[in-house]
Amino acid sequence: MSDGQPFFDALETEFARLGLHWRDLPGLAIAGGPDGEAAFLRRLQEFSPGVTWHTILPELPSHWIPGKPSTWTEPYHPLGAYDYPKLPTSPAVMISWPRATDRSCLATLVAEARAAGFKVFGAGFRDEPIPDWPTLDAFVVFMRRVSSVHLDEFHTWVSQRPDVVQQSLYRSGRDKYAPQ
């Protein structure tokens, strides 16, 4: 599969065949580029109509009810020692570099972001590295109550960095969490 519409069309076709609907999930991210997309489609093709999201995605929390966003919560856990230990939380962005990148890339990015005026609370690498994962992933945690304009400006700023291969808003800061 390639980026873009052909993959999404094939995915939509498989979901329709299985009787599943996008709106019943809080989101879906597929890693591994075109190979990951093809593998996910092959996995979907193994299932028969009537299958549930929990069967296809066993990592979904058991209390999540497809189509009922009010159940799509989980307890708050800090991303690491660099994150707020308790609620309220703040926005966090996941940044990815090629796997072979020197780990000093994060300290450099944070220092340059702060020098550029971005309100970074802390940052750190993913605590649970995934074997054979193609990227080196880190989280940048912002100060509480930063504006969406601030996050948009950070997105624009980090998008101009040739070493960063991907970025995504991991946590909005307005997320709802299950009671502790």
C-alpha positions in Angstrom: 0.0 0.0 0.0 1.1 3.5 -0.5 0.3 6.7 1.4 -3.0 8.2 1.1 -6.3 7.4 -0.5 -5.8 3.9 -1.9 -5.0 2.6 1.6 -7.9 4.4 3.2 -10.3 3.1 0.5 -9.1 -0.4 1.1 -9.4 0.0 4.9 -12.9 1.4 4.5 -13.9 -1.5 2.3 -12.6 -4.0 4.9 -14.4 -2.2 7.7 -17.7 -2.3 5.7 -17.2 -6.0 5.0 -16.8 -6.7 8.7 -19.7 -4.5 9.7 -17.4 -2.1 11.6 -17.5 1.7 11.5 -14.7 4.4 12.0 -16.9 6.4 14.3 -17.0 3.6 16.8 -13.3 4.1 17.7 -11.5 7.0 19.3 -8.7 6.8 16.7 -6.5 4.5 14.9 -2.8 4.7 14.2 -0.9 2.2 12.1 2.9 2.1 12.3 5.4 0.8 9.9 4.5 2.8 6.8 3.3 0.9 3.7 4.4 -2.5 5.1 2.4 -1.8 8.3 -0.6 -0.8 6.3 -0.5 -3.9 4.2 0.0 -6.1 7.3 -3.0 -4.5 9.0 -5.2 -5.1 5.9 -4.1 -8.7 5.8 -5.0 -9.0 9.5 -8.5 -7.6 8.8 -9.0 -10.0 6.0 -8.6 -12.9 8.4 -11.8 -12.0 10.2 -15.4 -12.8 9.4 -18.3 -10.3 9.4 -19.6 -9.7 12.9 -16.2 -9.5 14.5 -15.8 -6.9 17.3 -13.3 -4.1 17.6 -12.1 -5.8 20.8 -11.3 -9.0 18.8 -9.4 -7.1 16.1 -7.7 -4.7 18.6 -7.2 -6.8 21.8 -5.2 -3.9 23.3 -8.4 -1.8 23.6 -9.3 -1.4 27.3 -12.1 -3.8 28.2 -14.4 -1.0 29.5 -14.4 0.9 26.2 -17.7 0.5 24.4 -17.5 1.1 20.6 -19.6 4.0 19.6 -19.8 5.4 23.2 -17.0 8.0 23.6 -17.8 8.6 27.2 -16.3 5.2 28.0 -13.0 5.8 26.1 -11.1 6.7 29.2 -8.1 5.3 31.1 -6.4 6.2 34.3 -3.8 9.0 34.1 -0.2 7.8 34.1 2.7 10.2 33.6 4.7 9.6 30.5 7.8 9.5 32.6 9.7 11.5 35.2 9.6 14.5 32.9 5.8 14.7 33.0 3.4 16.0 35.5 3.0 13.4 38.2 -0.7 14.2 38.9 -3.7 15.8 37.1 -4.2 18.3 35.7 -2.0 17.5 32.8 -0.9 19.4 29.7 -0.4 18.9 26.0 2.3 16.5 24.9 3.7 16.0 21.4 5.4 12.8 20.3 8.5 13.4 18.1 10.2 10.7 16.1 13.7 10.5 14.6 15.2 7.7 12.5 16.1 4.9 14.9 19.9 5.3 14.4 19.8 9.0 15.5 22.0 9.9 18.4 19.9 10.3 21.6 21.3 13.8 22.2 18.8 14.9 19.5 16.1 15.4 22.2 18.2 17.6 24.5 19.1 19.7 21.4 15.5 20.0 20.3 14.3 21.0 23.8 17.1 23.6 24.3 16.3 25.1 20.9 12.5 25.0 21.5 12.9 26.8 24.8 15.3 29.4 23.2 12.6 29.9 20.6 10.1 30.7 23.3 8.2 27.4 23.5 6.9 26.6 26.9 8.4 23.1 27.4 7.8 21.6 30.8 9.9 18.4 30.2 10.8 15.8 27.6 12.0 12.2 27.5 12.2 9.1 25.4 9.5 6.5 25.3 9.9 4.3 28.3 9.0 1.1 26.5 11.1 0.8 23.4 9.6 -1.6 20.8 12.0 -4.1 19.3 12.7 -3.4 15.6 10.7 -0.2 15.7 11.8 2.1 12.9 12.0 5.3 14.9 13.4 6.8 18.1 10.4 8.3 19.8 10.2 10.9 22.5 7.6 13.1 24.2 7.7 16.8 24.6 5.4 17.9 27.5 4.3 21.5 27.5 3.4 23.8 30.5 -0.2 23.6 31.6 -2.7 25.8 29.8 -0.6 26.6 26.7 -2.8 27.7 23.9 -3.6 25.9 20.7 -1.9 28.7 18.9 1.3 27.9 20.8 1.0 24.3 19.8 0.4 25.2 16.2 3.5 27.4 16.2 5.5 24.6 17.7 4.2 22.2 15.0 5.3 24.7 12.3 8.7 25.1 14.0 9.4 21.4 14.5 8.2 20.6 10.9 11.1 22.7 9.6 13.7 20.4 11.3 15.2 18.0 8.8 16.1 15.4 11.4 12.5 14.9 12.6 10.6 12.3 10.6 7.2 12.6 12.4 5.4 14.5 15.0 1.9 14.1 16.4 -0.2 15.5 19.2 -0.1 12.7 21.8 -2.2 14.4 24.5 -4.2 17.6 24.2 -4.2 18.6 27.9 -8.0 18.5 27.8 -8.1 14.7 27.9 -10.6 12.9 30.2 -9.3 10.2 32.4 -10.9 7.3 34.3 -11.2 7.8 38.0 -8.1 6.7 39.9 
